[in-house]
Amino acid sequence: MSHVHDSKHQTLHHTALDRLFRYAEFLRFGEVHIKYDHTTGLKAIIAVHNLNRGSGIGGCRLLHYQTADDALADALRLAYMMSLKAAVSNLSHGGAKAVIIAPKIIKDRTALLEVFADFVHSLGGRYVTAVDSGTTPKDMDIIAKRTPYVTCTTQKGGEGDPAVPTALGVRRAIEAALQFKFNQNSLEGVHVAIQGAGHVGFHLAKELTQLKARVTMTDINAEALSRAVDAWGVATCAPQDIYHIKADVFAPCALGSILNLKTIKQLKMPIVAGSANNQLAHHHHGILLGELGILYAPDFVINAGGLVYAAAMYNHSDPIKAMEQVRLIYDTSLDIFNKAKAMNQTPMEIAEGIAMARLQS
């Protein structure tokens, strides 16, 4: 009986592993590194997708995952996206991502991060880590004591939280979309519906309201939504109602895969431009948006502000110059919109073409 049980276990294990290998092959992956430390309980994955343009750079997530397979799939998917972001932003970096599978109780966060820092350092600069979901600039400070291959710290006089430059980049892309779609160069009176009041959504609401745009927000987290209302005076709606709002711009800043057949048909907004990763549930949904006359700003182009800023700070740029680079997302977005129109393609197709050509050069 024990032999049969082991056989079944091995079959299930290899099926999951084979599936992940096929996914890695599909994404044209470079390398994956795994670290386990029994003293701290660290279970970490570093996925390095592409090094053709320079060291891989990407945030470190510290999250609970149902399975290790889920964590690895997340690392692979996000590292691939970081390669696209870096390439389309013309950075001298490849794409990479780290995932720390959070234990139920983190007994010593500092010790956990120190071991992770040693893991990063062991790769000799192939991977540069940064802030992501579940980690903070102060966490990066701890890592920076043990390895130079880190950015988004509080120590270099810059903005350690990548949400701030990410929100700026999305705002600049919204301005580019308004210019392209309506020949409009002002946000005053423009109505933007933001899905998600987390770090980026909160700062995007600030960017928009300070330029006199109207903002309606939603979030399943009532506390986060209330914080945005108190800070910026935004209007709110129920999560399920955000797709029905008659606004000028829909800004998804929460979950991925939210643009699907059902939600796209509900949209009453001519522009989609937000910070969420992997917004399209399927690649062909970008074509559907175009057929409906909705301008879709590719997510990995317009949410690259955090990466652009983090890379600039890692390469010893000053904060002012780094933010100037983020503002150029306006130019990048407008160029993609114009090329898509001229070539009768979607903006996503144009952006992916630019990124893949640079990755392969």
C-alpha positions, 0 to 999 in steps of 0.5 A: 500500500505504501508503494502505491501511495508513493507512486501516486504522490510522485505522479501528482508532483511531476504533473505539477512540475511539468506544467511549470516547466512548460510555462517557463518554456512558453515564457522563454525563461532564463533561470530559477533559483530556490532557497530554503533556510531551516533556521528562519523558515525562509522559502524563497524563489528568485526567477531571472527571466532575461539578462540580455540588456543587463542585470535582472531587476524586480521587486520581492514579494512576501506573501502567503501562497496556497502552494509552492507551485502557486508561488513559483508560477507567480514568480515566473509570470511577474519576472516575464512582465518585468522584462517587458517593462524594462525593455519597453522603457529602454532600461539597461536591465533584464527582468526578474522577480523574487517571492518569499512564501510567508510562514503563518508566523514570522518569528524574526523578520530581520533574520528572515530578510538577512538570509534572503539578502545573502541569497540575493548576494550569492547570485553575484548581481544577476538579480537586483531586489526591490520593494513589492507586495508585502515588503517595504523600504525599511525591509530593503534597508535591512537587505542593503546591509548585506548586499549592494544588489538592492534598490528602493531603500530609504538611504539614498535620499529618494522615494523608497516606495515605488507606488509614488513613481508608479502613480505618476507614470500612470497619470502621465499615461492617462494624459497621453491617452486624453491627448491621443483620443480627444486632443485634450491636454488638461485633466481638469474636469476629466472623470476617472474611475479608479478600481483599487484604493491601495498604495498606487490607487491612493497616490493616483487619486492624489495626482489626479485630484491635484490637477482638478480631475473628478475621481470615483473610487472603489475597493473591497477594503473599506478602510483603504477607501475611507482613507482616500475619501478623507485625503482627496475627497473622492466619490465612491461606489460599490465594487460591482458598480465600477464598470458601469460608471459613465466616466472618461477613464477606467483605471484598474489598480487592483487585481489582474485579469479583470478585463474579460468578456463580461466586464468589457461589455459593461464598460462605459469609458472610452479609455482604460489606463491603470496600474494593475498587472496583467489586466487582460484576462486573455490576449484577444481582449485587447483586440475586443477593446479596440473593436469597441472603440476603447483605447487600452494603455498597455499595463506593462508600459504605463505601470513601469514608473516604479521600475524606472525610478528604482533602476535609476536610483540603483544606477546612482541617479538623483531623485529629480532626474529619476522622476524626470525619466518616469514622466517620459512615460507620456512620450512612450505611451503617445508614441505607442498609440500613434504607431498602433493607429498607423499600423492598424494594430492594438497598442498592446501588440505594438508595445509587445513588439517593441519589448521583444525586439529589444530583448532579442537584440 
